[in-house]
Amino acid sequence: MISKITLKITGRNSDYFTNILISKNINFSVINKTRKELIITVSDRDYKKIKSIKTSYKIKVIRVYGLLYIKYLFKNYLSFIISFFICLMLVIITSNLIFEIDINSNNTNLEKTILEDLKVRGISKYRFKVNYDKKRKIVNEILNEERDTIEWLEIEEYGTKYIINVVERIKNTDKEECIPSNIVAKKDAIITSVEAYSGEVLTYINKSVKKGDILISGRIYNKEEVVNTKCSRGRVFGEVWYQVFVDLPKHYYEENVTGNVERRIGIDFFNYSSKSSYKTYKRKDIDIYDNKLLPIRLFYTEYLETNVIDKYFTIDNVDEYALEKATTKMLNKIGKDDRIVLKKILKKEEKNSRIIVGVFFKVNEDITKVENIIDNGE
């Protein structure tokens, strides 16, 4: 590979410098020539001859070709090239590491057992991922070892994260000891439904009851005398009324994390950086490699998706959002089997820079409360 160099020579008379080159037996090709400027191409060997000439002319290298260009790159960009390949290797390595393990289970003891079983078999944070066959083998080994507690197990891979889905084996347990009891109303309500499996029903649909009223009795009577007691079993639902107040500023701003997360290994390269697909998000970076001398940074990033609300409220436009906020409060207060059957705004009021909205709710709610029957007959 022939090495060539393009030079720009600047001085009072370009013809004079040309004559010098000819007198020194230097081969050159003229690219451009003016009275005070000369651009030529010479070989590497002839360039060394030109550098040895003592002259007042300014000589500047414009471009280098061939093997000399490769040497020039390595000489001037060696640290950059090394850093780039280090970053590339780190990206490859870290993208095959496990940075997080999540187990979908509400049983803390079971989570600890599974994490220990995985660790023994080579799966834990900051270790390399395993291939499909190895993963399947590990799942089968854990299912066999923990067959008394685990019904099913699955390992899913999301980027640098493993999600462990597990189904706990349900064990047969002895029936609970039946203690003599009544079912009473835990709050004022209008009865909407009664499910009785044991005991005497003392209420009926559409009956208004007060907190503490007996709904299903565990006492067994012979005429007017209590001859025995047993445990009452059943569920009673009633219509319960609530009023919820929502206090909002006229200019309302809220940013909440949704729970969706994107995890990436990224590179900041000459101010270029990857971005999240989320419209709004919070970002957390952990540096893996950062070179202060070069514009390269390798990092592990979590993008936390956010839901941003930025609104200006008035008495006229607040209804929809106030109902939504009040409903959220109500749902957090009632049980999973309870149901909101009616909701409406009762009143709205402006106070300084805030708007206060009162919302009425009618809820079909489980009002069942079990009270033990004690020896004195109460």
PABASE-264732 format. One record per residue (C-alpha): residue in one letter; x, y, z; chain. Coordinates in Angstrom, 3 decimals. Example, Ala and Ser with C-alpha at 12.3 -4.5 7.8 and 13.67 -1.06 7.14 Angstrom:
BEGIN
NODE res        u        v        w chain
NODE   A   12.300   -4.500    7.800     A
NODE   S   13.670   -1.060    7.140     A
end
This chain:
BEGIN
NODE res        u        v        w chain
NODE   M    0.000    0.000    0.000     A
NODE   I    1.587    3.295   -1.202     A
NODE   S    1.559    6.133    1.336     A
NODE   K    0.850    9.599    0.001     A
NODE   I    0.406   12.977    1.663     A
NODE   T   -1.421   16.075    0.450     A
NODE   L    0.320   19.314    1.482     A
NODE   K   -0.645   22.962    1.401     A
NODE   I    2.330   25.329    1.026     A
NODE   T    1.709   29.002    1.686     A
NODE   G    4.201   31.790    0.934     A
NODE   R    5.019   34.881   -1.159     A
NODE   N    5.706   33.042   -4.421     A
NODE   S    4.501   29.500   -5.126     A
NODE   D    6.634   29.249   -8.296     A
NODE   Y    9.770   29.798   -6.239     A
NODE   F    8.898   26.863   -3.934     A
NODE   T    8.145   24.704   -6.969     A
NODE   N   11.647   25.358   -8.272     A
NODE   I   13.082   24.329   -4.884     A
NODE   L   11.220   20.980   -5.113     A
NODE   I   12.523   20.363   -8.600     A
NODE   S   16.086   21.187   -7.565     A
NODE   K   15.812   18.665   -4.689     A
NODE   N   14.579   15.928   -7.072     A
NODE   I   11.295   15.716   -5.200     A
NODE   N    8.441   14.148   -7.176     A
NODE   F    5.103   15.857   -6.677     A
NODE   S    1.701   16.242   -8.295     A
NODE   V    0.075   19.672   -8.343     A
NODE   I   -3.582   19.701   -7.242     A
NODE   N   -4.069   23.452   -7.108     A
NODE   K   -1.813   26.458   -7.564     A
NODE   T   -2.189   30.202   -6.996     A
NODE   R    0.380   32.971   -6.654     A
NODE   K    0.750   32.509   -2.870     A
NODE   E   -0.583   28.954   -2.336     A
NODE   L    0.416   25.540   -3.644     A
NODE   I   -1.402   22.255   -2.971     A
NODE   I    0.534   19.132   -3.958     A
NODE   T    0.624   15.387   -3.349     A
NODE   V    3.939   13.677   -2.493     A
NODE   S    5.159   10.302   -1.262     A
NODE   D    6.028    9.649    2.361     A
NODE   R    9.761    9.619    1.488     A
NODE   D    9.564   12.927   -0.402     A
NODE   Y    7.591   14.491    2.480     A
NODE   K   10.550   13.776    4.774     A
NODE   K   12.810   15.600    2.288     A
NODE   I   10.450   18.597    2.248     A
NODE   K   10.465   18.767    6.052     A
NODE   S   14.268   18.996    6.006     A
NODE   I   14.195   22.095    3.747     A
NODE   K   14.830   25.280    5.675     A
NODE   T   12.269   27.759    4.406     A
NODE   S    9.924   30.528    5.533     A
NODE   Y    7.019   28.902    3.676     A
NODE   K    4.262   27.392    5.828     A
NODE   I    3.779   23.667    5.166     A
NODE   K    0.550   22.019    6.374     A
NODE   V   -0.591   18.375    6.032     A
NODE   I   -4.137   18.302    4.600     A
NODE   R   -4.622   14.597    4.110     A
NODE   V   -2.769   11.300    4.519     A
NODE   Y   -3.342    8.188    2.336     A
NODE   G   -2.458    4.478    2.480     A
NODE   L   -0.474    2.752    5.214     A
NODE   L    0.671    6.054    6.600     A
NODE   Y   -2.951    7.025    7.195     A
NODE   I   -3.486    3.882    9.261     A
NODE   K   -0.348    4.665   11.282     A
NODE   Y   -1.580    8.219   11.692     A
NODE   L   -4.949    7.017   13.038     A
NODE   F   -3.349    4.645   15.521     A
NODE   K   -0.900    7.295   16.657     A
NODE   N   -3.516   10.004   17.212     A
NODE   Y   -6.604    7.965   18.143     A
NODE   L   -5.129    4.952   19.900     A
NODE   S   -6.682    5.805   23.280     A
NODE   F  -10.026    6.436   21.584     A
NODE   I   -9.914    3.105   19.710     A
NODE   I   -8.969    1.216   22.871     A
NODE   S  -11.767    2.918   24.842     A
NODE   F  -14.278    2.144   22.094     A
NODE   F  -13.414   -1.557   22.073     A
NODE   I  -13.448   -1.646   25.880     A
NODE   C  -16.951   -0.128   25.822     A
NODE   L  -18.053   -2.597   23.156     A
NODE   M  -16.787   -5.527   25.206     A
NODE   L  -18.433   -4.152   28.340     A
NODE   V  -21.760   -3.797   26.495     A
NODE   I  -21.544   -7.407   25.318     A
NODE   I  -20.593   -8.626   28.789     A
NODE   T  -23.128   -6.589   30.779     A
NODE   S  -25.987   -7.397   28.385     A
NODE   N  -25.420  -11.040   29.294     A
NODE   L  -25.373  -10.394   33.044     A
NODE   I  -28.332  -10.686   35.436     A
NODE   F  -28.901   -7.380   37.241     A
NODE   E  -32.250   -8.175   38.850     A
NODE   I  -34.350  -11.199   39.880     A
NODE   D  -38.057  -10.736   40.685     A
NODE   I  -40.192  -13.533   42.124     A
NODE   N  -43.969  -13.300   41.694     A
NODE   S  -45.077  -14.660   45.074     A
NODE   N  -46.625  -13.300   48.271     A
NODE   N  -44.851  -15.923   50.373     A
NODE   T  -41.607  -14.383   51.704     A
NODE   N  -40.241  -17.709   52.925     A
NODE   L  -40.899  -19.331   49.552     A
NODE   E  -39.102  -16.436   47.790     A
NODE   K  -36.024  -16.973   49.964     A
NODE   T  -36.076  -20.716   49.245     A
NODE   I  -36.307  -20.197   45.472     A
NODE   L  -33.527  -17.568   45.470     A
NODE   E  -31.273  -19.981   47.368     A
NODE   D  -32.121  -22.859   45.001     A
NODE   L  -31.348  -20.641   42.002     A
NODE   K  -28.066  -19.409   43.509     A
NODE   V  -26.837  -22.957   44.121     A
NODE   R  -27.493  -23.678   40.419     A
NODE   G  -25.698  -20.585   39.119     A
NODE   I  -28.527  -18.038   38.825     A
NODE   S  -28.124  -14.912   40.956     A
NODE   K  -27.564  -11.169   40.552     A
NODE   Y  -24.396  -10.143   38.685     A
NODE   R  -23.867  -13.605   37.197     A
NODE   F  -24.086  -14.532   33.521     A
NODE   K  -27.389  -15.685   32.061     A
NODE   V  -27.870  -19.386   31.354     A
NODE   N  -29.004  -20.854   28.026     A
NODE   Y  -32.449  -22.329   27.385     A
NODE   D  -31.507  -25.970   28.048     A
NODE   K  -29.727  -25.086   31.293     A
NODE   K  -32.689  -22.963   32.384     A
NODE   R  -35.128  -25.824   31.747     A
NODE   K  -32.893  -28.233   33.663     A
NODE   I  -32.759  -25.855   36.656     A
NODE   V  -36.574  -25.472   36.673     A
NODE   N  -37.043  -29.267   36.681     A
NODE   E  -34.503  -29.715   39.487     A
NODE   I  -36.188  -27.085   41.690     A
NODE   L  -39.666  -28.492   41.024     A
NODE   N  -38.427  -31.949   42.022     A
NODE   E  -36.630  -30.693   45.142     A
NODE   E  -39.475  -28.413   46.301     A
NODE   R  -42.393  -30.611   45.150     A
NODE   D  -44.124  -30.304   48.524     A
NODE   T  -44.315  -26.497   48.281     A
NODE   I  -44.182  -25.599   44.552     A
NODE   E  -46.778  -26.629   41.973     A
NODE   W  -45.284  -24.831   38.943     A
NODE   L  -42.230  -22.670   38.151     A
NODE   E  -41.138  -20.605   35.132     A
NODE   I  -38.105  -18.370   34.449     A
NODE   E  -38.735  -15.486   32.025     A
NODE   E  -35.984  -13.242   30.686     A
NODE   Y  -36.516   -9.499   30.119     A
NODE   G  -33.277   -7.795   29.071     A
NODE   T  -30.965   -8.047   32.083     A
NODE   K  -33.759   -9.180   34.408     A
NODE   Y  -35.132  -12.634   35.323     A
NODE   I  -38.782  -12.876   36.393     A
NODE   I  -39.621  -16.050   38.306     A
NODE   N  -43.293  -17.030   38.072     A
NODE   V  -44.267  -19.537   40.723     A
NODE   V  -47.476  -21.270   41.820     A
NODE   E  -47.465  -22.480   45.405     A
NODE   R  -48.839  -25.949   46.129     A
NODE   I  -52.018  -25.751   48.198     A
NODE   K  -51.951  -28.069   51.153     A
NODE   N  -55.035  -29.632   52.660     A
NODE   T  -55.577  -28.270   56.157     A
NODE   D  -57.838  -29.400   58.904     A
NODE   K  -61.139  -27.568   59.192     A
NODE   E  -61.098  -24.616   61.544     A
NODE   E  -62.526  -25.212   64.969     A
NODE   C  -66.107  -23.963   65.049     A
NODE   I  -66.610  -21.515   67.922     A
NODE   P  -70.215  -20.573   68.773     A
NODE   S  -70.863  -17.202   67.183     A
NODE   N  -73.314  -14.713   65.709     A
NODE   I  -72.976  -12.742   62.506     A
NODE   V  -73.710   -9.077   63.196     A
NODE   A  -73.764   -5.877   61.114     A
NODE   K  -70.435   -4.060   61.210     A
NODE   K  -72.118   -0.781   60.162     A
NODE   D  -75.504    0.806   59.491     A
NODE   A  -76.980   -0.446   56.193     A
NODE   I  -79.998   -1.555   54.190     A
NODE   I  -79.817   -5.312   53.567     A
NODE   T  -79.387   -6.278   49.886     A
NODE   S  -78.520  -10.010   50.104     A
NODE   V  -78.093  -12.804   52.672     A
NODE   E  -76.079  -16.013   52.242     A
NODE   A  -76.439  -18.287   55.301     A
NODE   Y  -74.720  -21.673   55.580     A
NODE   S  -75.159  -22.217   59.304     A
NODE   G  -77.262  -20.458   61.918     A
NODE   E  -80.706  -18.820   62.034     A
NODE   V  -81.288  -15.840   59.710     A
NODE   L  -82.846  -12.918   61.625     A
NODE   T  -82.830  -10.314   58.835     A
NODE   Y  -84.258   -9.896   55.322     A
NODE   I  -83.668   -7.921   52.109     A
NODE   N  -84.471   -4.173   52.270     A
NODE   K  -84.430   -4.215   56.077     A
NODE   S  -82.622   -1.276   57.701     A
NODE   V  -80.129   -2.440   60.330     A
NODE   K  -77.851   -0.685   62.799     A
NODE   K  -74.244   -1.434   63.626     A
NODE   G  -74.116   -4.454   65.993     A
NODE   D  -77.562   -5.879   65.062     A
NODE   I  -77.573   -9.717   64.895     A
NODE   L  -78.124  -10.840   61.314     A
NODE   I  -77.510  -14.608   61.633     A
NODE   S  -77.795  -16.128   65.088     A
NODE   G  -75.799  -19.047   66.472     A
NODE   R  -78.254  -19.716   69.344     A
NODE   I  -80.654  -22.662   69.140     A
NODE   Y  -83.929  -22.149   70.999     A
NODE   N  -86.521  -24.548   72.402     A
NODE   K  -89.513  -22.311   72.835     A
NODE   E  -87.878  -19.282   74.483     A
NODE   E  -84.961  -21.081   76.086     A
NODE   V  -81.478  -21.346   74.545     A
NODE   V  -80.672  -25.052   74.470     A
NODE   N  -77.478  -24.962   72.397     A
NODE   T  -75.099  -22.700   70.467     A
NODE   K  -73.177  -23.201   67.226     A
NODE   C  -71.048  -21.188   64.855     A
NODE   S  -72.856  -19.038   62.334     A
NODE   R  -71.519  -19.101   58.791     A
NODE   G  -72.570  -16.822   55.972     A
NODE   R  -72.259  -13.418   54.309     A
NODE   V  -74.564  -10.437   54.399     A
NODE   F  -74.374   -7.492   52.004     A
NODE   G  -75.973   -4.136   52.592     A
NODE   E  -76.323   -0.738   50.968     A
NODE   V  -74.045    1.762   52.728     A
NODE   W  -73.813    5.510   52.086     A
NODE   Y  -70.632    7.567   52.059     A
NODE   Q  -69.595   11.142   51.361     A
NODE   V  -66.054   11.766   50.094     A
NODE   F  -64.444   15.202   49.755     A
NODE   V  -61.831   16.008   47.103     A
NODE   D  -59.658   19.089   47.626     A
NODE   L  -57.948   20.272   44.415     A
NODE   P  -55.790   23.299   43.581     A
NODE   K  -57.000   25.347   40.633     A
NODE   H  -53.693   24.568   38.923     A
NODE   Y  -53.168   20.844   39.483     A
NODE   Y  -49.875   19.079   38.645     A
NODE   E  -49.163   15.457   39.457     A
NODE   E  -46.521   13.008   38.234     A
NODE   N  -46.901    9.369   39.229     A
NODE   V  -44.779    6.328   38.370     A
NODE   T  -46.959    3.724   36.600     A
NODE   G  -44.837    0.697   37.492     A
NODE   N  -43.713    0.029   33.911     A
NODE   V  -39.923   -0.076   33.582     A
NODE   E  -37.504   -0.251   30.651     A
NODE   R  -33.984   -1.450   31.480     A
NODE   R  -31.111   -0.894   29.053     A
NODE   I  -27.357   -0.933   28.713     A
NODE   G  -26.500    2.344   26.959     A
NODE   I  -23.619    4.371   25.587     A
NODE   D  -23.212    8.146   25.606     A
NODE   F  -21.090    8.704   22.494     A
NODE   F  -20.282   12.254   21.318     A
NODE   N  -23.374   13.515   23.196     A
NODE   Y  -25.562   10.827   21.604     A
NODE   S  -27.632    8.781   24.048     A
NODE   S  -30.495    6.311   23.666     A
NODE   K  -33.977    7.400   24.745     A
NODE   S  -36.986    5.651   26.222     A
NODE   S  -40.091    4.746   24.235     A
NODE   Y  -42.205    6.211   27.069     A
NODE   K  -43.719    9.649   26.508     A
NODE   T  -42.870   10.796   30.048     A
NODE   Y  -40.482    9.039   32.397     A
NODE   K  -38.000    9.276   35.237     A
NODE   R  -34.476    8.062   34.551     A
NODE   K  -31.977    6.355   36.839     A
NODE   D  -28.401    5.796   35.600     A
NODE   I  -25.671    3.601   37.074     A
NODE   D  -22.235    4.197   35.512     A
NODE   I  -20.369    1.108   34.347     A
NODE   Y  -17.519    2.846   32.514     A
NODE   D  -16.797    6.584   32.261     A
NODE   N  -13.669    7.995   30.585     A
NODE   K  -13.066   11.634   31.535     A
NODE   L  -10.653   12.193   28.662     A
NODE   L  -12.884   10.808   25.896     A
NODE   P  -16.559   11.427   25.082     A
NODE   I  -17.592    7.850   25.930     A
NODE   R  -19.702    6.663   28.839     A
NODE   L  -21.197    3.193   29.399     A
NODE   F  -24.084    2.908   31.833     A
NODE   Y  -27.031    0.807   33.030     A
NODE   T  -30.318    2.730   32.832     A
NODE   E  -33.823    2.292   34.227     A
NODE   Y  -36.612    4.308   32.578     A
NODE   L  -39.604    4.531   34.950     A
NODE   E  -42.757    5.412   33.024     A
NODE   T  -44.770    8.256   34.550     A
NODE   N  -48.290    9.541   34.178     A
NODE   V  -48.317   13.343   34.201     A
NODE   I  -51.449   15.376   34.969     A
NODE   D  -51.177   19.128   34.372     A
NODE   K  -54.590   20.817   34.469     A
NODE   Y  -56.291   24.079   35.321     A
NODE   F  -59.601   23.525   37.134     A
NODE   T  -62.695   25.674   37.472     A
NODE   I  -66.095   25.014   39.056     A
NODE   D  -67.378   24.156   35.563     A
NODE   N  -64.745   21.641   34.426     A
NODE   V  -63.782   19.890   37.686     A
NODE   D  -66.562   17.245   37.765     A
NODE   E  -64.943   14.446   35.774     A
NODE   Y  -61.585   14.548   37.544     A
NODE   A  -63.161   15.011   40.996     A
NODE   L  -65.326   11.920   40.444     A
NODE   E  -62.267    9.966   39.343     A
NODE   K  -60.230   10.964   42.420     A
NODE   A  -63.138   10.346   44.783     A
NODE   T  -63.786    6.921   43.222     A
NODE   T  -60.138    5.966   43.726     A
NODE   K  -60.399    6.945   47.397     A
NODE   M  -63.598    4.953   47.753     A
NODE   L  -62.200    1.830   46.101     A
NODE   N  -59.200    1.935   48.447     A
NODE   K  -61.561    2.043   51.403     A
NODE   I  -63.984   -0.778   50.543     A
NODE   G  -63.363   -4.524   50.060     A
NODE   K  -62.605   -6.334   46.816     A
NODE   D  -66.096   -7.864   46.683     A
NODE   D  -67.869   -4.563   47.406     A
NODE   R  -69.379   -2.623   44.530     A
NODE   I  -70.144    1.051   43.967     A
NODE   V  -73.732    1.263   42.691     A
NODE   L  -74.160    5.045   42.590     A
NODE   K  -71.950    8.147   42.707     A
NODE   K  -72.781   11.786   42.176     A
NODE   I  -71.479   15.226   43.044     A
NODE   L  -73.428   16.887   45.848     A
NODE   K  -71.670   20.232   46.106     A
NODE   K  -68.723   22.279   44.835     A
NODE   E  -67.057   25.180   46.567     A
NODE   E  -64.195   27.587   45.794     A
NODE   K  -61.861   28.566   48.639     A
NODE   N  -59.017   30.903   47.710     A
NODE   S  -56.925   28.996   45.126     A
NODE   R  -58.625   25.641   45.740     A
NODE   I  -61.812   23.835   44.732     A
NODE   I  -63.518   21.467   47.195     A
NODE   V  -65.919   18.864   45.789     A
NODE   G  -68.231   16.636   47.855     A
NODE   V  -69.154   13.303   46.228     A
NODE   F  -71.942   10.960   47.387     A
NODE   F  -71.471    7.176   47.074     A
NODE   K  -73.909    4.315   47.463     A
NODE   V  -72.001    1.028   47.965     A
NODE   N  -73.191   -2.571   48.044     A
NODE   E  -70.871   -3.728   50.811     A
NODE   D  -70.113   -6.844   52.805     A
NODE   I  -71.254   -5.858   56.329     A
NODE   T  -70.521   -9.279   57.867     A
NODE   K  -68.871   -9.340   61.272     A
NODE   V  -68.449  -12.471   63.405     A
NODE   E  -68.902  -12.158   67.183     A
NODE   N  -68.296  -15.059   69.510     A
NODE   I  -71.118  -16.109   71.850     A
NODE   I  -69.850  -16.031   75.432     A
NODE   D  -71.147  -18.114   78.347     A
NODE   N  -73.459  -15.460   79.845     A
NODE   G  -75.629  -15.657   76.713     A
NODE   E  -74.626  -12.297   75.252     A
end
